[in-house]
Amino acid sequence: MYEHYVFLCVSGKNNTDMKRLTFILIALLAVAASGFGQTKYTADPSATILKWKGTKVLGEHVGTIALKDGWINWKRNSIVSGSFEVNMSSLKDEDQKDDKMRNMLETHLKSDDFFGVEKFPLSTLEITTPTAFRKGKAYITADLTIKGIKQPVSFYATVKDNGNELIFTAPIIVDRTKYGLKYGSGKFFSGLGDKAISDEFTLDVTLVVKK
């Protein structure tokens, strides 16, 4: 088919239709080339670890949250694209030893004061800009959506190739106030004293994706 297009384009250089065919051919080749050599890896939620940490004046809280699903397109040591969903209802605290206090904290974090899990059960991270890893490291820019609000985030990541799987690690720092999580923020409320909560929380990611 391509040979036929090339013949028409060469034999009809001055013909408008031939120019259109040339444009179509170039577009087809570009599309084909963009996907050539890509491998789609699927995230393994059971092997992936997401650890969060939030700080406040009088201390900090740490815990976990679960990946629901995700994937990346991988080509020549580069992430071409990717998308991930996090199950917000899986949010757990790990530092509170008292069951009652732990349940109260988890319930509060899932309430409308923070992540509004009932209305927004999923958060997403989308990678739309191809990013090359050099010596196993890269600086990634992605779109993070929390409570229906999409904002760009950037972070450093490392990758390890284990043959049939890739393991990515990354600390992602998130400004919660950009997503409407204003509770306890000194940026929006005065006189909080030792009740103030940091605007930023950290998500330490160990992501496992498999062919």
N, C-alpha and C positions, 0 to 999 in steps of 0.2 A: 504493500500500500504506500509506504513512504517513498519507494523508488518511483512510483507512478506520479506522486505529488512533485517530486524533484524534477522529473521529466517535463511536466506541465509548466512548472515555474521557469525552467530554463528556456523552453521553447516559446514562452509567451511573456517575455520580460516587460513589454509595454502594454500589456493587457491588464485592465483594472481587476478583472476576476482572478487573474493569475497572481497579482499582488496580494489579493485577499487570501488565496490559497497558501501563499508563502507565509503570511502572518499566522494562519491556522497551523501550518506545519511547525513553525517555530514554537508556538504555544504548546502544541502537543508534545514536542520534544522536551520543552522546559518542564512540563508536568511530569513526564516520564522520568526525567533526570532527577527531579527533586525527591522522588520516592525510591530511587535506585539505591540498593545497598542498605536500606533501613531494616532494623530488626525491632519488632514490637515486644517489649517486655511487660509482663503483667505483675503488679504488686502482690506480694505475699503478706496479707494482713497478720497471719499468725506468727510470722518471723519478724515483722516490723515493730519497732519500739518507738513510741512517742512519749517523751517525758516533759512535763511542764513545770515551771517554777515562777511563782509570783511573790513579790516582796512588799513589805510594809514597814512602817517606822519601828514597830516592836518585833519584827522577825520576818518569817517567810513561810510559805506553804509549797509543798511539792507533791506531784502526783503523776498519773498517767491518763492517756486518752487513746482510743483505738482507731486505727485506720479501717475504713469500710471497704474501699477498693481503690484501684488506680492503675495507671499504665504510663509507659514512656515509649517514644520512638527513638531508637539509638542508632547512630551512624558514625563510624570512624572516630570513636572517643568523644562524641558530641551528643547532647540531648537535643533532638530536633523539636520535640514537643512532648507534652505530658499533662496529665490531669489526675487529681487525687481527691477523694472524699473522706472526711473524718466524721465519725459517729459521735456527735456531741453528748448524747445521752450516756455514753460510756465513761464520761469524765469521773475520775476517782482521785481522792486525796490519800497520801501515803504517810504523812507525818503525824497526824492526830492518832493517838493511841486509844483515846476514849471513844467508844462506838457512837455515843450520843453526839459528841462534839464533831466527830467526823461526818456523820449524817447531816448535821446542821450546816456544816460548811459546804458539802457537796450540793445540798438542796439550794443553798443561797447562790452558789456559782451557776447553777442551772436555771435560776429564776430570771425574771426580766431585768433585775438590777445588773446582771452580767450577761450571760450568753442566751437567755430566752430560749432554752432548748425545746420547749413544747411547740413553739411557733417556728423555730429554726433548728431542726434536728441535724442538719448537715452544715459543715463548713468545707470550702473547696480551695484547692491550690491549683492554678493552671500555669503551665510554662508554655509560652507562645513564641518566644525568641530563641532560636538555635544558640546553644552555648557549648563551646569546646572546652574539654578538660585537658590541661597541660600538666604533665607530671602528676596526674591524679587529682588535680585541684581546679576549681572553676568558681567564678563569681556569677551567681544566677539571679536573674530578675524574673519575677513571676507576679501573678495576680492572686491575691488572697481575699476570699469572700467570707465574712463573718456577719451573722444577723442580716443577711441580704445586702450588705454593703461591700463593694469591691474596691480594694486599694492595692497599689503596687507594693511589693516587698522585695528586698535584695539581701542576699546572704552568701557566704562562702560555703562551698561543699567539697567533699572529697569522695572519690570512688575507688572501689576495689573490685577487680574482675575475677570472679571465681568460676569462669567457664560458662556454665549454664545459668549463672545468676550474677547480678551486680549488686553491690552493697554501697549505698550512699550514706554519708553522715553529714549533718549540718546543724549548727545552732541558729535558730531563726528568732530574731528579736522583734516582737510585735507591740506597736503602740495601740493599746486597746481603745483609747479614746477616739481614734479614727473610725472605729466601728460602732460608736454610740455607747460604749461601756464606760460611763462616766462616774459610776458609784465610787465614792471615796477619793476622787481625784482632786488634788490641790489646784489643778488648772481651772476647775469649774466651781469648787466650793472652798470657802474660807473658814478659818477657825476649826479645822479638823484635828489639829494637834497630833497626838499619837495614834489617831484613828486613820490617818492618811495612808492611802495605798498607792504604790508605784503605778505610773501610767503604762509602764512596759512590763511584759512578761516574756519569758524565754521558753521556746519549744526546742528541745534537743531531739533530733530525728536520727534514727537508724532505719533506713528504708531498704528493704530487700525486694528486688524485682527479678522475675524469672522468665526465661523464654517460653 
